[in-house]
Amino acid sequence: MLREIVSNEWFTIFILVGLVLITLSKFLFARRFDDFLAVVGNSRYLKIYARDQKFIDGFDMFMFFNLIISVSIFSFLVYSQFVSAAEFDLSQFFKLLFGIGAIVLIKVLLERLIGSLFEIDTLIDSYLFQKTTYKNYTGFVLLPINILLVYALTPSKGIIYAVFGLIVLINLIGFITSFKNHQKTLLNNFFYFILYLCALEIGPYLILYKLFLDYTA
C-alpha cells in the first residue's frame, strides 16, 4: 500500500504551503476570492477581472504556485499508483515542481508571442486570462483532494480516474466559456483556431502522454 511506503512528512509541508497560499489569496483579495470560487457556474469573475489583469498579478501568482504544488503532489500519487510505489525524494519532487511550472510558463509566453506576431494581443490576453483562471481553479480543487488521498483514502485507480474526469470537466467548462465569449472571432478565423488547438493545446499533452508511456514501458 502507498501509505506504508511513502512518508507523509514532506507532503504535509507542501500541503501547508498550498493552504498558506490560498489563505493569503483570501485575506489579501477577499472579494476577488469569493468571485473566483463561483467561476465555474458564473462568468462574473471573468467579466470583472479580465479588464484589470496585469502581467504580474498577486492573486494569480498565489493561485499559480498552489496549482504547481497541487499538480505535482497529484502527479506523484498517480506515478506511485500506475508505475511503482516509491519513497519520497525531495530533489526529484523539486524537479517535478520546476518542470511543471516551466511547462506552464513557457506555454503562456509562447501563446503571448503568437498573439503579438498575429497582432491579436487583446484576444489572446483575454483567452489566456480565462484559461489561467480555470487552471488555477483546478489547483484549488486538487488541494483538498490531495489531502484526502494522502491522509484518508488509498489512491486507487478508480479514484484517480474520477479525479482526472473532474479536472477535464473543469477545464472543458473553461474552454466552452472562452469559445462562447469569442465565438464570432473564432468562427471567422476557424482554420487558425484549429491550428492553434492542435499545436498548443492538444499537441503538448499528446507528447507528454507518449513520454509517460515510453517511460513506464
One Martini backbone bead per residue (centre of mass of N, CA, C, O) as a GRO file, in nm:
protein
  217
    1MET     BB    1   0.099   0.034   0.018
    2LEU     BB    2   0.153   0.363  -0.003
    3ARG     BB    3   0.142   0.441   0.313
    4GLU     BB    4   0.390   0.235   0.381
    5ILE     BB    5   0.621   0.389   0.196
    6VAL     BB    6   0.526   0.685   0.219
    7SER     BB    7   0.607   0.975   0.340
    8ASN     BB    8   0.417   1.264   0.479
    9GLU     BB    9   0.593   1.507   0.559
   10TRP     BB   10   0.631   1.662   0.287
   11PHE     BB   11   0.338   1.679   0.217
   12THR     BB   12   0.260   1.855   0.455
   13ILE     BB   13   0.431   2.100   0.379
   14PHE     BB   14   0.310   2.153   0.093
   15ILE     BB   15   0.017   2.175   0.184
   16LEU     BB   16   0.064   2.416   0.372
   17VAL     BB   17   0.158   2.606   0.151
   18GLY     BB   18  -0.108   2.598  -0.005
   19LEU     BB   19  -0.283   2.706   0.230
   20VAL     BB   20  -0.136   2.975   0.257
   21LEU     BB   21  -0.194   3.079  -0.028
   22ILE     BB   22  -0.502   3.073  -0.001
   23THR     BB   23  -0.518   3.258   0.247
   24LEU     BB   24  -0.386   3.505   0.116
   25SER     BB   25  -0.595   3.537  -0.106
   26LYS     BB   26  -0.833   3.583   0.091
   27PHE     BB   27  -0.711   3.824   0.256
   28LEU     BB   28  -0.613   4.022   0.008
   29PHE     BB   29  -0.872   3.901  -0.195
   30ALA     BB   30  -1.173   3.862  -0.100
   31ARG     BB   31  -1.368   3.928  -0.335
   32ARG     BB   32  -1.219   3.773  -0.557
   33PHE     BB   33  -1.233   3.498  -0.421
   34ASP     BB   34  -1.540   3.469  -0.420
   35ASP     BB   35  -1.568   3.489  -0.730
   36PHE     BB   36  -1.380   3.248  -0.798
   37LEU     BB   37  -1.554   3.016  -0.671
   38ALA     BB   38  -1.794   3.085  -0.907
   39VAL     BB   39  -1.675   3.040  -1.205
   40VAL     BB   40  -1.815   2.778  -1.315
   41GLY     BB   41  -2.128   2.917  -1.287
   42ASN     BB   42  -1.986   3.213  -1.332
   43SER     BB   43  -1.881   3.507  -1.534
   44ARG     BB   44  -1.813   3.745  -1.345
   45TYR     BB   45  -1.510   3.721  -1.301
   46LEU     BB   46  -1.422   3.754  -1.600
   47LYS     BB   47  -1.554   4.035  -1.652
   48ILE     BB   48  -1.408   4.197  -1.426
   49TYR     BB   49  -1.085   4.093  -1.425
   50ALA     BB   50  -0.995   4.120  -1.726
   51ARG     BB   51  -0.962   4.438  -1.722
   52ASP     BB   52  -0.731   4.418  -1.464
   53GLN     BB   53  -0.503   4.284  -1.584
   54LYS     BB   54  -0.171   4.160  -1.522
   55PHE     BB   55   0.134   4.035  -1.561
   56ILE     BB   56   0.155   4.087  -1.243
   57ASP     BB   57  -0.041   3.893  -1.014
   58GLY     BB   58  -0.110   3.822  -0.696
   59PHE     BB   59  -0.341   3.620  -0.710
   60ASP     BB   60  -0.232   3.442  -0.945
   61MET     BB   61   0.032   3.370  -0.804
   62PHE     BB   62  -0.079   3.209  -0.568
   63MET     BB   63  -0.248   3.009  -0.744
   64PHE     BB   64  -0.012   2.901  -0.914
   65PHE     BB   65   0.159   2.773  -0.687
   66ASN     BB   66  -0.064   2.584  -0.599
   67LEU     BB   67  -0.091   2.436  -0.864
   68ILE     BB   68   0.194   2.315  -0.874
   69ILE     BB   69   0.176   2.160  -0.608
   70SER     BB   70  -0.084   1.994  -0.661
   71VAL     BB   71   0.008   1.857  -0.927
   72SER     BB   72   0.263   1.722  -0.812
   73ILE     BB   73   0.131   1.546  -0.600
   74PHE     BB   74  -0.063   1.399  -0.790
   75SER     BB   75   0.157   1.287  -0.980
   76PHE     BB   76   0.295   1.113  -0.766
   77LEU     BB   77   0.047   0.936  -0.703
   78VAL     BB   78   0.012   0.829  -0.987
   79TYR     BB   79   0.288   0.698  -1.014
   80SER     BB   80   0.256   0.507  -0.765
   81GLN     BB   81   0.008   0.355  -0.894
   82PHE     BB   82   0.103   0.297  -1.212
   83VAL     BB   83   0.403   0.211  -1.151
   84SER     BB   84   0.563   0.286  -0.854
   85ALA     BB   85   0.635   0.267  -0.541
   86ALA     BB   86   0.789   0.546  -0.362
   87GLU     BB   87   1.010   0.727  -0.221
   88PHE     BB   88   1.053   1.030  -0.109
   89ASP     BB   89   1.211   1.283  -0.320
   90LEU     BB   90   1.301   1.603  -0.302
   91SER     BB   91   1.464   1.655  -0.562
   92GLN     BB   92   1.251   1.527  -0.753
   93PHE     BB   93   1.017   1.713  -0.670
   94PHE     BB   94   1.150   1.978  -0.760
   95LYS     BB   95   1.168   1.894  -1.055
   96LEU     BB   96   0.864   1.869  -1.090
   97LEU     BB   97   0.792   2.157  -1.020
   98PHE     BB   98   0.970   2.292  -1.236
   99GLY     BB   99   0.857   2.149  -1.486
  100ILE     BB  100   0.560   2.238  -1.463
  101GLY     BB  101   0.614   2.543  -1.446
  102ALA     BB  102   0.770   2.569  -1.716
  103ILE     BB  103   0.552   2.470  -1.907
  104VAL     BB  104   0.338   2.682  -1.842
  105LEU     BB  105   0.509   2.940  -1.898
  106ILE     BB  106   0.603   2.879  -2.188
  107LYS     BB  107   0.320   2.857  -2.308
  108VAL     BB  108   0.229   3.146  -2.244
  109LEU     BB  109   0.461   3.296  -2.391
  110LEU     BB  110   0.403   3.171  -2.668
  111GLU     BB  111   0.113   3.283  -2.695
  112ARG     BB  112   0.195   3.581  -2.674
  113LEU     BB  113   0.376   3.581  -2.922
  114ILE     BB  114   0.158   3.504  -3.125
  115GLY     BB  115  -0.022   3.748  -3.067
  116SER     BB  116   0.190   3.956  -3.167
  117LEU     BB  117   0.240   3.849  -3.456
  118PHE     BB  118  -0.096   3.865  -3.519
  119GLU     BB  119  -0.230   4.106  -3.369
  120ILE     BB  120  -0.394   3.954  -3.090
  121ASP     BB  121  -0.354   4.044  -2.790
  122THR     BB  122  -0.637   4.086  -2.667
  123LEU     BB  123  -0.747   3.803  -2.721
  124ILE     BB  124  -0.521   3.639  -2.581
  125ASP     BB  125  -0.541   3.769  -2.301
  126SER     BB  126  -0.833   3.682  -2.249
  127TYR     BB  127  -0.793   3.377  -2.290
  128LEU     BB  128  -0.564   3.336  -2.077
  129PHE     BB  129  -0.724   3.427  -1.835
  130GLN     BB  130  -0.939   3.207  -1.849
  131LYS     BB  131  -0.748   2.962  -1.849
  132THR     BB  132  -0.596   3.030  -1.585
  133THR     BB  133  -0.840   3.027  -1.399
  134TYR     BB  134  -0.908   2.718  -1.440
  135LYS     BB  135  -0.637   2.614  -1.348
  136ASN     BB  136  -0.646   2.737  -1.063
  137TYR     BB  137  -0.905   2.586  -0.987
  138THR     BB  138  -0.780   2.309  -1.004
  139GLY     BB  139  -0.575   2.356  -0.775
  140PHE     BB  140  -0.791   2.411  -0.558
  141VAL     BB  141  -0.932   2.127  -0.581
  142LEU     BB  142  -0.672   1.946  -0.534
  143LEU     BB  143  -0.599   2.002  -0.243
  144PRO     BB  144  -0.823   1.833  -0.090
  145ILE     BB  145  -0.769   1.575  -0.249
  146ASN     BB  146  -0.479   1.530  -0.150
  147ILE     BB  147  -0.549   1.506   0.147
  148LEU     BB  148  -0.718   1.249   0.114
  149LEU     BB  149  -0.497   1.070  -0.035
  150VAL     BB  150  -0.280   1.091   0.199
  151TYR     BB  151  -0.476   1.045   0.480
  152ALA     BB  152  -0.754   0.863   0.392
  153LEU     BB  153  -0.701   0.754   0.099
  154THR     BB  154  -0.664   0.522  -0.144
  155PRO     BB  155  -0.509   0.568  -0.459
  156SER     BB  156  -0.691   0.452  -0.675
  157LYS     BB  157  -0.777   0.417  -0.997
  158GLY     BB  158  -1.069   0.513  -0.969
  159ILE     BB  159  -1.009   0.781  -0.827
  160ILE     BB  160  -0.815   0.898  -1.038
  161TYR     BB  161  -1.016   0.896  -1.273
  162ALA     BB  162  -1.216   1.086  -1.134
  163VAL     BB  163  -1.022   1.326  -1.113
  164PHE     BB  164  -0.965   1.353  -1.410
  165GLY     BB  165  -1.259   1.411  -1.485
  166LEU     BB  166  -1.278   1.674  -1.321
  167ILE     BB  167  -1.053   1.828  -1.464
  168VAL     BB  168  -1.174   1.814  -1.747
  169LEU     BB  169  -1.441   1.955  -1.679
  170ILE     BB  170  -1.330   2.229  -1.588
  171ASN     BB  171  -1.170   2.288  -1.859
  172LEU     BB  172  -1.414   2.258  -2.046
  173ILE     BB  173  -1.573   2.493  -1.934
  174GLY     BB  174  -1.355   2.700  -2.003
  175PHE     BB  175  -1.354   2.653  -2.310
  176ILE     BB  176  -1.653   2.715  -2.363
  177THR     BB  177  -1.647   3.000  -2.250
  178SER     BB  178  -1.435   3.111  -2.447
  179PHE     BB  179  -1.589   3.045  -2.706
  180LYS     BB  180  -1.843   3.217  -2.646
  181ASN     BB  181  -1.688   3.496  -2.608
  182HIS     BB  182  -1.530   3.426  -2.916
  183GLN     BB  183  -1.703   3.313  -3.153
  184LYS     BB  184  -1.685   3.508  -3.393
  185THR     BB  185  -1.376   3.518  -3.421
  186LEU     BB  186  -1.326   3.210  -3.449
  187LEU     BB  187  -1.508   3.157  -3.701
  188ASN     BB  188  -1.345   3.365  -3.884
  189ASN     BB  189  -1.075   3.176  -3.771
  190PHE     BB  190  -1.087   2.855  -3.789
  191PHE     BB  191  -0.813   2.753  -3.892
  192TYR     BB  192  -0.637   2.887  -3.667
  193PHE     BB  193  -0.782   2.751  -3.434
  194ILE     BB  194  -0.710   2.457  -3.507
  195LEU     BB  195  -0.404   2.502  -3.513
  196TYR     BB  196  -0.383   2.587  -3.220
  197LEU     BB  197  -0.496   2.334  -3.086
  198CYS     BB  198  -0.283   2.134  -3.200
  199ALA     BB  199  -0.015   2.289  -3.110
  200LEU     BB  200  -0.103   2.409  -2.791
  201GLU     BB  201  -0.321   2.194  -2.666
  202ILE     BB  202  -0.276   1.892  -2.771
  203GLY     BB  203   0.023   1.827  -2.836
  204PRO     BB  204   0.169   1.843  -2.552
  205TYR     BB  205  -0.006   1.610  -2.422
  206LEU     BB  206   0.077   1.387  -2.622
  207ILE     BB  207   0.377   1.397  -2.557
  208LEU     BB  208   0.356   1.336  -2.253
  209TYR     BB  209   0.209   1.065  -2.290
  210LYS     BB  210   0.433   0.928  -2.455
  211LEU     BB  211   0.656   0.957  -2.241
  212PHE     BB  212   0.508   0.795  -2.023
  213LEU     BB  213   0.489   0.528  -2.180
  214ASP     BB  214   0.797   0.494  -2.229
  215TYR     BB  215   0.878   0.502  -1.922
  216THR     BB  216   0.669   0.252  -1.839
  217ALA     BB  217   0.760   0.010  -2.040
   0.00000   0.00000   0.00000
